Amino acid sequence: MSSIDALIDSTDEFFRRHWTSCIAHPTPEWKADWDWKGSVPHHDKRGVYALFDEAGKVIYVGLGASVGGGDRTGYGISRRLLAHVITTDKTRGRGHYVPQGKWSEVSSLAAIGFPNEYSYLAPALEDYLIERLAPPRNSSKRRKANVEAINA
């Protein structure tokens, strides 16, 4: 399994291949210091998130790329995490979060947000990281890709 360091190294390689040479904008960066309260990292952007277990290993890489609407345009990461990964901590109240039951082994998360004009690269980064890091909870996506490759 992979750690935050492997996640960052793989992301840097992705950006060397697909960003640095053609986009005149600083590369997005991972935020991994969220303490389960307040807004999730890059809450106001579309991008990729990674879930970690207690040992600091990446167990899942996901995409938060919803366009949103109104004053929430681009809030894909927060929308995805709130819908599928985290929930309000009932013992502490609004603004404090815990993993949803199906993600009980998650002890931390990180996110990388893209400027809206470059958010089309987020799905590519997600696929790249899943292929490179092989997070155990992404196994169904890897199996599907392998079946499609065999049938091609």
MINU-330790 format. One record per atom (N, C-alpha, C, CB): x, y, z; residue in three letters. Coordinates in steps of 0.1 Angstrom, whole numbers, padded with zeros to 4 digits, always signed. Atoms other than C-alpha are relative to their C-alpha. Glycine has a CB too. Layout:
! MINU-330790
XYZala...
***
This chain:
! MINU-330790
+0008-0012+0000met+0000+0000+0000met+0009+0012+0000met-0009+0000+0012met-0007-0012+0002ser+0010+0036-0005ser-0003+0010+0011ser-0003+0006-0014ser+0001-0011-0010ser+0015+0066+0018ser-0002+0013-0007ser+0013+0000+0009ser+0002-0014+0005ile+0010+0103+0014ile+0012+0004-0008ile-0002+0010+0012ile-0012-0003+0008asp+0046+0105+0001asp-0001-0006-0014asp+0012-0005+0007asp+0002+0006+0013ala+0038+0081-0027ala-0011+0007-0008ala-0003-0015+0002ala+0011-0008+0006leu+0006+0100-0034leu+0006+0012-0007leu-0011+0003+0010leu-0006-0012+0005ile+0025+0132-0038ile+0010-0002-0011ile+0007+0008+0012ile-0009+0003+0010asp+0053+0117-0058asp-0007-0004-0013asp+0009-0012+0004asp+0008+0004+0013ser+0028+0101-0083ser-0007+0012-0006ser-0010-0011+0004ser+0007-0012+0005thr+0009+0134-0085thr+0010+0009-0007thr-0007+0007+0011thr-0010-0009+0006asp+0041+0153-0092asp+0004-0006-0014asp+0013+0000+0009asp-0003+0006+0013glu+0049+0128-0120glu-0011+0003-0010glu+0002-0015+0001glu+0012-0003+0009phe+0014+0133-0135phe+0001+0014-0005phe-0013-0002+0008phe-0001-0014+0004phe+0019+0171-0135phe+0012+0002-0009phe+0001+0008+0013phe-0011-0002+0009arg+0053+0168-0151arg-0004-0004-0014arg+0013-0008+0005arg+0005+0005+0013arg+0036+0149-0179arg-0011+0008-0006arg-0004-0015+0001arg+0012-0005+0005his+0004+0168-0182his-0003+0015+0004his-0011-0008+0004his+0003-0014-0004trp+0007+0203-0167trp+0011+0009-0003trp-0003+0000+0015trp-0011-0010+0000thr+0041+0219-0164thr+0004+0005-0013thr+0012-0007+0006thr-0005-0005+0014ser+0049+0220-0201ser-0011+0007-0008ser+0004-0012-0008ser+0011-0006+0009cys+0015+0233-0213cys-0009+0010+0008cys-0008-0010-0006cys+0009-0008-0007ile-0003+0252-0185ile+0008+0010+0009ile-0009-0008+0009ile-0007-0010-0007ala+0010+0285-0172ala-0007+0005+0013ala+0002+0013-0009ala+0007-0002-0013his-0006+0282-0138his+0007-0009+0010his-0016-0002-0001his-0006+0009-0009pro+0009+0269-0106pro-0007-0014+0001pro+0001+0006+0014pro+0006+0013-0002thr+0003+0231-0101thr-0008+0000+0013thr+0010-0011-0001thr+0007+0001-0012pro-0024+0223-0076pro+0008-0008+0010pro-0014-0007-0003pro-0007+0007-0011glu-0012+0209-0042glu-0010-0007+0009glu+0009+0010+0008glu+0008+0008-0010trp-0025+0183-0018trp+0000+0007+0013trp+0006-0014+0002trp+0002-0004-0014lys-0039+0194+0015lys-0003-0012+0008lys-0011+0012+0001lys+0002+0012-0007ala-0037+0167+0041ala-0001+0003+0015ala+0011-0010-0003ala-0001-0004-0015asp-0039+0186+0075asp-0014+0002+0006asp+0009+0012+0001asp+0014-0002-0005trp-0077+0185+0080trp-0002-0008+0013trp-0010-0004-0011trp+0002+0007-0013asp-0087+0177+0116asp-0014-0003+0003asp+0006+0009+0011asp+0014+0005-0001trp-0123+0166+0109trp-0009+0011+0006trp+0000-0012+0009trp+0010-0011-0003lys-0138+0201+0116lys+0002+0011-0010lys+0002+0005+0015lys+0000-0011+0010gly-0147+0230+0094gly+0000-0006-0014gly+0012+0008+0002gly+0000+0004+0015ser-0145+0229+0056ser+0011-0010-0003ser+0002+0012-0009ser-0010+0010+0004val-0128+0199+0040val+0010+0007-0009val-0007-0011-0008val-0010-0007+0009pro-0096+0207+0021pro-0005+0002-0014pro+0013-0009+0000pro+0004-0004+0014his-0102+0224-0012his-0015-0002-0002his+0007-0009-0011his+0015+0001+0000his-0140+0224-0004his-0006+0007-0011his-0005+0004+0013his+0006-0008+0010asp-0146+0250-0030asp+0005-0003-0014asp+0002+0015+0003asp-0005+0003+0013lys-0130+0232-0059lys-0004-0014-0004lys+0016+0001+0000lys+0001+0013+0005arg-0133+0202-0081arg+0013-0007+0000arg-0007+0000-0015arg-0013+0006-0001gly-0106+0176-0078gly-0001-0014+0004gly+0009+0008+0009gly-0002+0013-0004val-0094+0144-0063val+0002-0001+0015val+0012-0007-0007val-0003+0002-0014tyr-0094+0131-0027tyr+0006-0014+0002tyr-0013+0002+0008tyr-0006+0013-0004ala-0075+0103-0010ala-0004-0003+0015ala+0015+0000-0002ala+0003+0004-0014leu-0086+0084+0021leu+0011-0009+0005leu-0014-0008+0000leu-0011+0007-0007phe-0061+0070+0046phe-0004-0008+0012phe+0011+0009+0004phe+0003+0007-0012asp-0062+0043+0072asp+0009+0004+0012asp+0002-0016-0002asp-0007-0004-0012glu-0048+0045+0107glu+0016-0001-0002glu-0004-0009+0012glu-0015+0001+0003ala-0013+0034+0094ala+0005+0010-0010ala+0002-0014-0005ala-0004-0011+0010gly-0013+0063+0069gly+0001-0005-0014gly+0013+0005+0004gly+0000+0005+0013lys-0018+0041+0039lys-0012+0004-0008lys+0001-0016+0000lys+0011-0004+0009val-0039+0052+0009val-0009-0012-0002val+0005+0006-0013val+0009+0011+0002ile-0070+0030+0009ile-0010+0002-0011ile-0007-0004+0013ile+0009-0004+0011tyr-0091+0049-0017tyr+0004+0013-0006tyr-0015+0000+0006tyr-0002-0013+0007val-0087+0076-0043val-0013+0002-0007val+0012-0001-0010val+0013-0003+0006gly-0119+0093-0054gly+0000+0014-0007gly-0011+0000+0010gly+0001-0012+0008leu-0131+0121-0077leu-0012+0008+0005leu-0003-0004-0015leu+0010-0009-0004gly-0151+0151-0066gly-0001+0011-0011gly+0002+0007+0014gly+0000-0009+0011ala-0159+0168-0099ala-0013+0006-0004ala+0006-0008-0012ala+0013-0006+0003ser-0195+0179-0097ser+0001+0015-0003ser-0010-0003+0012ser-0001-0014+0003val-0200+0212-0113val-0007+0009+0010val-0006+0002-0014val+0007-0008-0009gly-0225+0224-0088gly-0008+0011-0007gly+0009+0006+0011gly+0008-0010+0006gly-0246+0255-0093gly-0001+0012+0010gly-0013-0004-0004gly+0002-0012-0009gly-0254+0290-0080gly+0013+0005+0006gly-0010-0002+0010gly-0012-0004-0008asp-0230+0301-0053asp+0009-0011+0004asp-0004+0008+0012asp-0008+0012-0003arg-0217+0265-0051arg+0006-0006-0012arg-0009-0010+0007arg-0006+0004+0012thr-0203+0263-0086thr+0015-0005+0003thr+0000+0010-0011thr-0013+0005-0002gly-0172+0241-0085gly+0003-0007+0013gly+0010+0011-0001gly-0002+0006-0013tyr-0177+0227-0050tyr-0001-0016-0001tyr-0010+0005+0010tyr+0001+0014+0002gly-0172+0191-0062gly+0006-0009+0011gly+0007-0004-0013gly-0006+0008-0010ile-0149+0178-0035ile-0008+0000+0012ile+0014+0006+0004ile+0008+0000-0013ser-0170+0189-0005ser-0013-0007-0003ser-0003+0014+0004ser+0013+0007+0003arg-0202+0177-0022arg+0002-0015+0000arg-0005+0005-0014arg-0003+0015+0000arg-0187+0142-0029arg+0003-0005+0014arg+0011-0003-0010arg-0004+0005-0013leu-0172+0138+0005leu-0012+0000+0010leu+0011+0009+0006leu+0012+0000-0009leu-0204+0149+0023leu-0010-0010-0004leu-0006+0014+0000leu+0010+0009+0004ala-0225+0127+0002ala+0004-0015+0002ala-0003+0002-0015ala-0005+0014+0001his-0204+0095+0003his+0010-0004+0011his+0005-0003-0013his-0011+0004-0009val-0176+0096+0029val-0001+0005+0014val+0013+0005-0006val+0000-0005-0014ile-0181+0119+0059ile-0014+0004+0004ile+0009+0012+0001ile+0013-0004-0005thr-0211+0128+0081thr+0003+0009+0012thr-0009-0012+0003thr-0001-0008-0012thr-0217+0152+0109thr+0002-0008+0012thr-0012+0009+0002thr-0002+0006-0013asp-0204+0141+0143asp-0011+0004+0009asp+0015+0003+0006asp+0012-0003-0009lys-0236+0139+0163lys+0003+0004+0014lys-0010-0012+0000lys-0004-0003-0014thr-0217+0141+0196thr+0005+0014+0001thr+0010-0010+0005thr-0007-0013-0001arg-0200+0174+0187arg-0008+0011-0008arg+0014-0001-0006arg+0008-0010+0007gly-0225+0190+0163gly+0006+0005-0013gly-0003+0011+0009gly-0003-0006+0013arg-0224+0211+0132arg+0015+0004-0001arg-0009+0012-0003arg-0014-0004+0002gly-0189+0217+0117gly+0010-0011+0004gly+0002+0012+0007gly-0009+0011-0004his-0174+0185+0131his-0005-0013-0007his+0000-0002+0016his+0003+0012+0008tyr-0172+0153+0111tyr+0007-0013+0004tyr+0004+0003-0015tyr-0005+0013-0001val-0166+0116+0112val-0002-0008-0013val-0006-0008+0013val+0002+0008+0012pro-0163+0089+0085pro-0014-0006+0001pro+0011-0010-0001pro+0012+0007+0001gln-0196+0074+0074gln+0003-0015+0004gln-0007+0001-0014gln-0002+0013-0004gly-0201+0038+0086gly+0009-0009-0009gly-0013-0007+0002gly-0007+0009+0010lys-0188+0021+0054lys+0014+0004-0002lys-0007+0001-0014lys-0014-0005+0000trp-0156+0042+0058trp+0006+0001+0014trp+0001+0014-0007trp-0005-0001-0014ser-0150+0035+0095ser+0015-0001+0001ser-0007-0011+0007ser-0014+0001-0001glu-0114+0026+0088glu+0008+0012-0004glu+0005-0012-0008glu-0007-0013+0004val-0106+0061+0075val+0004+0008+0012val-0009+0008-0010val-0005-0009-0011ser-0085+0081+0099ser+0004+0014-0005ser+0012-0007+0007ser-0003-0014+0005ser-0076+0110+0076ser-0002+0000-0015ser+0015+0004+0003ser+0002-0002+0015leu-0081+0124+0041leu+0008+0012-0005leu-0015+0002-0003leu-0007-0011+0007ala-0063+0146+0017ala-0008+0004-0013ala+0015-0003-0003ala+0007-0004+0012ala-0076+0166-0013ala+0009+0009-0008ala-0014+0006+0003ala-0007-0009+0009ile-0062+0183-0043ile-0011+0007-0009ile+0011-0007-0009ile+0010-0007+0008gly-0083+0210-0060gly+0005+0007-0012gly-0007+0010+0009gly-0004-0006+0012phe-0081+0223-0095phe-0008+0013-0003phe-0003-0010-0012phe+0008-0012+0004pro-0090+0257-0108pro-0010-0005-0010pro+0010+0011-0007pro+0011+0004+0008asn-0123+0254-0127asn+0004-0002-0015asn-0011+0009+0001asn-0004+0001+0014glu-0107+0260-0161glu+0009-0013-0003glu+0007+0012-0005glu-0009+0012+0002tyr-0084+0229-0156tyr-0006-0012+0007tyr+0014+0003+0005tyr+0005+0012-0007ser-0107+0206-0137ser-0003-0012-0008ser-0014+0005+0007ser+0001+0011+0009tyr-0111+0184-0167tyr+0012-0010+0002tyr-0001+0004-0015tyr-0011+0009-0003leu-0077+0169-0156leu-0002-0008+0012leu+0013+0008+0001leu+0002+0007-0012ala-0091+0157-0123ala-0003-0015-0002ala-0011+0006+0008ala+0003+0015+0002pro-0106+0124-0137pro+0013-0007-0005pro-0011-0001-0010pro-0013+0007+0004ala-0072+0117-0154ala+0009-0002+0011ala+0006+0009-0011ala-0009+0002-0011leu-0053+0122-0122leu-0006-0011+0009leu+0000+0013+0009leu+0006+0011-0008glu-0078+0100-0103glu+0004-0014-0006glu-0015+0001+0001glu-0003+0012+0007asp-0073+0072-0129asp+0015-0003+0001asp-0004+0000-0015asp-0014+0002-0001tyr-0035+0077-0129tyr+0004-0005+0014tyr+0007+0014-0003tyr-0003+0004-0014leu-0033+0075-0091leu-0005-0014+0004leu-0005+0010+0010leu+0005+0013-0003ile-0055+0044-0089ile+0009-0011-0007ile-0014-0002-0005ile-0009+0009+0007glu-0033+0027-0115glu+0014-0001+0007glu+0002+0004-0014glu-0014+0000-0006arg+0000+0037-0098arg+0000-0005+0015arg+0005+0014+0001arg+0000+0002-0014leu-0010+0033-0061leu-0008-0013+0004leu-0005+0011+0007leu+0008+0012-0003ala-0035+0004-0063ala-0007+0000+0014ala+0008-0013-0002ala+0007+0000-0013pro-0056+0014-0033pro-0010-0011+0001pro-0007+0014+0003pro+0009+0012-0001pro-0075-0016-0020pro-0015+0002-0001pro+0003-0007+0014pro+0014-0002+0002arg-0109+0000-0019arg-0004+0005-0014arg-0004+0011+0010arg+0003-0003+0014asn-0106+0009-0056asn+0001-0012-0008asn+0010+0011-0005asn-0003+0012+0007ser-0103-0027-0066ser-0011-0002-0011ser+0000-0012+0009ser+0011+0003+0010ser-0137-0028-0085ser+0003+0009-0013ser-0013+0004+0005ser-0004-0008+0012lys-0125+0001-0108lys+0011-0006-0008lys+0003+0015+0004lys-0012+0007+0007arg-0092-0017-0115arg-0005-0012-0007arg+0011-0003+0010arg+0004+0012+0007arg-0110-0049-0123arg-0008+0003-0012arg-0009-0008+0010arg+0008-0005+0012lys-0134-0031-0147lys+0009+0004-0011lys-0010+0011+0004lys-0009-0005+0010ala-0105-0015-0165ala+0008-0012-0006ala+0010+0010+0006ala-0007+0012+0005asn-0087-0049-0168asn-0009-0008-0009asn+0004-0009+0012asn+0009+0008+0008val-0118-0066-0182val-0002+0008-0013val-0014-0001+0007val+0002-0008+0012glu-0123-0037-0207glu+0013-0002-0009glu-0002+0015+0003glu-0012+0001+0008ala-0086-0040-0218ala+0001-0014-0006ala+0012+0002+0009ala+0000+0014+0006ile-0090-0078-0223ile-0009-0001-0011ile-0003-0010+0012ile+0011+0001+0010asn-0122-0074-0243asn+0003+0009-0012asn-0013+0003+0006asn-0002-0009+0011ala-0107-0047-0265ala+0007-0006-0012ala+0009+0012+0004ala
***
